[in-house]
Amino acid sequence: MYQDFQAELAWARLHMPRTRQAIAQMPDLTGIKLACNMHLDLKMAPLVEGLLSRGCDIFLTTCNPTTVQDDVVSYLAEKGAQSHAWRDMTNTDWSASFDEALAWGPTHLCEMGADLTTRFHENVSKGRSIPRIVASLEATGSGINRLNGMSPEYPIFNWDDLPVKEGLHNRHMVGLSAWQTFFQTTHLTLHEKVVVVIGYGLVGQGVAASAKAFGAQVQVAERDPARALQAKYDGWPVVDLGDAAPYADVIATATGAYSVVSDKHLNTMKDGVFVLNVGHVAQEIDVSYLKQHAQHSEPMPYVNAYKLNGKTIYLLADGSMFNLTAGYGDSLNAFDVTLAVMAKGIGYIVSEGDHSKKGVHLLPESAWKAALAL
Ligand SMILES: NC(=O)c1ccc[n+]([C@@H]2O[C@H](COP(=O)([O-])OP(=O)(O)OC[C@H]3O[C@@H](n4cnc5c(N)ncnc54)[C@H](O)[C@@H]3O)[C@@H](O)[C@H]2O)c1
């Protein structure tokens, strides 16, 4: 993916002043063993190398094998991180990576999707040995949803719900980078296209608004009545996916839920429809149904054509997070805010984790606000 990895990394560092500042203000992290389960792309490297430079021991796993950039993992391994992650690793290897990370004995976790915390608590319920985790950070809505109903054995600080995360990254960056990736991947634009956005959380709101800005006719499908009403107040036609699927030119899932686009929807879609996902889980679209029932070809990289009932459905990036799998994701300047808040969050769990109660808490404003100043 990277033509000149070192040059791109230097460019990323240059455009991440808040991250540099947050790392410079961190305490000595000697003795901290941080297991990071995250997207492992170039934009993460300035933070991870910075943590290593402060003396932190790091074990890297991924929250999504389709977004791993192997160059990044190799670079961070050279800098001293341990890792068990590579692009398109099998589910068996992926699952084993969580066991390896926990067997390494982390003191702290930094997660996107709560995989390590889920495995930790499965091990607790099976009576298996577990490390003593002081505290954890969780960055995603999907991870927070997984933690619902769990009684965590350690404090977990949620920073997905911070206005500075969901209001900037989720709301403004995902839609922009998803459509930018759509243009680059398909060499098409959204003009004259009916785009149905499924899910009207902050991510769906940005995906819908960006699609309109790029010339699409946008409709929203949302199962939560309050969010559906919000979409109406924002001016979108709110549709039932079953009714809208046969007429859509592009369908984008942004829910974090499973089987949102089912076999029933796929069977009624029009010839030439594009289906993509920007939510956390690759199973928002019933890709396995397509794989079982349709003939497959790949006319362009990341564009998978499935012939179903005589019609062609173009599935983008195999249903995994499109903007990160086939594209670059957030801009560097926007991700600088995200990384700086993450660095502050890590500083917080290291200094305050031992004094915090078990359970899920919102990362306090005092922990992250200074990250915004330049
Ligand atoms: N691609 C990226 O770079 C990126 C970045 C940030 C977040 N995410 C992911 O995007 C997803 C959405 O994030 P969010 O912050 O908007 O979450 P959210 O939970 O606030 O919103 C999701 C919305 O989807 C709706 N929904 C769920 N199932 C549905 C269904 N079957 N039909 C219609 N609507 C349905 C929910 O009611 C909710 O309003 C999450 O999985 C998150 O982890 C992706």
The ligand as an ORCA input file, in Angstrom:
! r2SCAN-3c Opt
* xyz 0 1
  N     -15.200      2.973      9.328
  C     -14.692      3.728     10.278
  O     -13.631      4.345     10.119
  C     -15.436      3.867     11.580
  C     -15.104      4.888     12.482
  C     -15.837      5.026     13.666
  C     -16.843      4.117     13.965
  N     -17.096      3.088     13.084
  C     -18.153      2.096     13.334
  O     -19.347      2.519     12.676
  C     -20.467      1.929     13.351
  C     -21.488      3.014     13.660
  O     -20.928      3.929     14.574
  P     -21.881      5.001     15.319
  O     -21.000      5.754     16.242
  O     -22.706      5.731     14.346
  O     -22.794      3.968     16.150
  P     -24.227      4.137     16.796
  O     -24.440      2.907     17.610
  O     -24.380      5.465     17.427
  O     -25.241      4.125     15.545
  C     -25.599      2.962     14.863
  C     -27.034      3.122     14.415
  O     -27.387      1.970     13.622
  C     -28.755      1.666     13.907
  N     -29.019      0.285     13.515
  C     -28.562     -0.854     14.089
  N     -29.041     -1.924     13.440
  C     -29.820     -1.458     12.426
  C     -30.573     -2.082     11.412
  N     -30.649     -3.407     11.310
  N     -31.245     -1.291     10.535
  C     -31.189      0.062     10.641
  N     -30.499      0.712     11.594
  C     -29.799     -0.048     12.467
  C     -28.881      1.903     15.401
  O     -30.234      2.076     15.773
  C     -28.052      3.164     15.587
  O     -28.821      4.344     15.473
  C     -19.901      1.242     14.601
  O     -19.743     -0.122     14.326
  C     -18.542      1.912     14.776
  O     -17.638      1.085     15.486
  C     -16.447      2.979     11.904
*
